[in-house]
Amino acid sequence: MSDESVVEQPSKELMGLATYLYSPGKSGLRAREGVLNGRRVQYFKGKSALNALTKSEEGKAPRVPSREEAIEWVQELLDFQLVVRCDRNAGDSRQLSVNPMQNFEEDAYYAWLYEGSQLMVILGGIGVVAVVLAGVMFPLWPSVLRNGTWYLSMLALGLLGLLFATAIVRLIIYLITMAAAPQGLWIFPNLFEDVGFFESFVPLYAWEVPKDARPAPDSAISTAEPASAATVTTTLDEKKTE
């Protein structure tokens, strides 16, 4: 029997490092979006990868102790084709092309061929299939579940209708108060603001503050009295005499 060639697989340590770099929330590696061979990919700069591997956070030791060892790890990512060195198009930085020299340089760019863990993708696909099957088999559901689903859907539609009605009523009140007074009155002024659910209904009402009355962010600088031209000239003359 002839010996079959064994394809070397990346080590678990290398795959863990790739997963770490691929997750920007953990590594902080800044990745950009580009197009490589018609495929949308994420790419990063070599120097950014070294910084992500050698940084220390909250008193913890860095993931890789030295910059030289970090270069070796990134080179292994290249050798196992988890990343590929690429060049950016001069006319369009989003368009990438594979560089024939697959070696590591800090100022070069590298695109991810590694797609990370597929567990969430698989679970998401299973969830979509389960929802579709559940919807198709709705007539076979027990009467209790069907009635509960109907009541829940009616409740959701009622809440949505109440939201639209509240938005219309508050707009009408605002227009009426604007015609009767200089300032408009808003019911639930934080209703559509980026706040929590309960904070959206607090306060109950508020008068709109005119734009002229709102404090400017640089009000302290703008209200400061400027130095007069005579004072500046006197200061320059004193420096020259010194």
N, C-alpha and C positions, 0 to 999 in steps of 0.2 A: 504494500500500500504506500502510495506517495504521501509525503507530509503536506498537509494543507497549510497554507499561509494563514497565520492568525493575525487579525486586524487588532491593533492595540486600541484600547478604549481609554477615554480620559478618566483619571482617578476621581474618587469621590471628593477629595479635597479641592480639585480643580473645578468640579461641577458646583460645589458649594460656593467657591469664590465667584464663579460666573453668575450664579443666582444672586449673590450679594451685590455684585456690580449692576446686574440687570434691574434690581429693585431700587429706584431712586429714593424711595422713602427711607431705606436703610443706609445706603452708601452715600447718598447725596450727589451721585455722579450726574452731571448735567448732560442730557442727551438731546439731540435735535432730530427732527424728522426730515428724511430725504427719500429719494427714489433711486433704487439700484436695480438695473435690468428690468425696469417696469414694475418693480415690487416696492411697496412702501416699507421702509426700514428706519430704525433708530441708529444714529451714529454719534460718536463722541470723539473728543480729542485725547491723544495719548497722555498728555500732561494731567488732564483731569482724572484719568484712571489712576495714575500714580498717586495723586493727592488723596483720592478716595481710599486707596489701600493703605496708605501710611499715616492717615490722620488718627488722632486719639480723641475720644469723646468721653466726658464725664469721668475722668480719671482712669478709664480703661486703656489697656495697651492697644496699639494699632493692630489691625488685622495682619499686616506684614511689617516686620520690624525695620527693614531698610528699603531704600529706594532701588538699590541694585537687585534685591530679591523680587521686588514688585515688577521690575522690568522683565525678569525671567518668567514670572507668572503670566504676564500679558503676552509674552512671546509664546507660551504654551497654549494660550487661547487661540493664537494665530495658527499654531501647528496643528491643532485639532479642529480648525475651521469653525470654532465657535464665534469668532469675529473675523473680519476680512479688512485688510487695509484698502482704503479707497481715496480717490481724489475728487474734489468738488469742481464742478464746471465753472469756468470763469464768468460766463454770462448768467448762469442760474445756479446759485449755491445749493439748491435742493436736488439738482441732478448730480448723481454720483457715478463714478466709474471705478472698476477694480484696478488697483495698482499692481503691475507685474512683480514689484519687489515687496514680498510679504515679510518684511522685517519691522521691528518696532523702532519708532522715533517719536519723541515727545510732541513734536509739532505736527505730526501726521494725524489723519482721521481714520477711524475704524468703525465699521458698520456691524451691527449684531446680526449673525445668522442663527444664534441661539434664541429660542422663543420663550424660554422660561418654563415653569411648571404648567402643564396642561390640565391640572386637576380642576381648576375653576372653570375652564372651558368645557370640560367633560360634564361637570355637575350642572353647568348652565344649560347645556344641550339636553341633558336628561330632564331638567326642570321644564324646559319648553315643551318637550314631547309629552311629559306627564300632564301639563296644563291643557294641551290640545286634545289629548285622549279623554281627559275629564270633561272637557266641553262637548266633545262628540257624544260621549256616553251620558249626557245630562238626562235624557228621558229615562234611563235605567236607574237613576239615583233613587234612594228611598224618599218617600213623600216628605219626611221630616227635613231632610237636607234641601230638597227643592224649595220647600216653603221658607226655610231659613235663608237660602240664597236670595229668594225674591224679596224678603223683608230687608235684607242687607242692601240690596241694589236700590230699593226704594228710599232707604235711609240715606245712601250716598247721593242719589239724585236730589233728595230734599235739601241736604246740606249744600250742594252745589247751587241749587236754585236760591237758597237763602243768602249765599255769598253774592250772587249776582244782584239780588234785590237790595242787599245792604249797600253795594257799590253804587247802584242807581239812586237810592234814597240819599246817600251822603253827597253825591254830586249835585242833586237837586237842591239840597239844603245849602250847599256851598254857593251855588249860583244865586239863590235868593238872597243870602246874606251879603254876597258881593255887591248886589244891586242896591241893598239897603244900607250897607255900612262900608267904610273903607277897607276893612279886612274881612276875609271870608272865614266862615266857621266850618271846620272839618269834624265830622263824627268819626270816631275811631281813626285818628290821624296816622297811626302806625299799622293800619290794616294791611297794606301792601309793602311794608318795609321788611328788610332782612333781619327779622327778630324771631323769638320763639312764639309758640302758639298763643300762650296767655298774654305775652307782652304785646301782641297785635291789637288787643282790645283795651290797652291801658296807654294813655288816659282815655276817658269816655269821649271827651271833645277837646278841641284846642283851636284858638284863633291862629290864622296863618300870619307868620311874621313877614313884614315887607322886606324885600331884598335890600333896600337902603338901610334898614335897621339891623341887618345881620352883621356881626363882627367879622371883619376881614382877618384872614390868617396872619397877615403881616401888618396888623394895625399898629403894633408897638413900634415897628420900624417907620411906618408912614407918618405917625403922629409926632415922632421926634423932630425937634427943630433942627434944620440944616445949619451947618456952620456957615457964617458969612464969608464972602470973598476976602474981606479985609483981614479977618482972623487967619485964614489960610495963608495969605500973603505974608503976614507978620511972622507966622510960625516958620515959613520957608526962609525968610530973611534971618531969623535967629539961628537956624541950623547952618546957614552959610557962614555967618560970622564966627560960629564955633569951629 
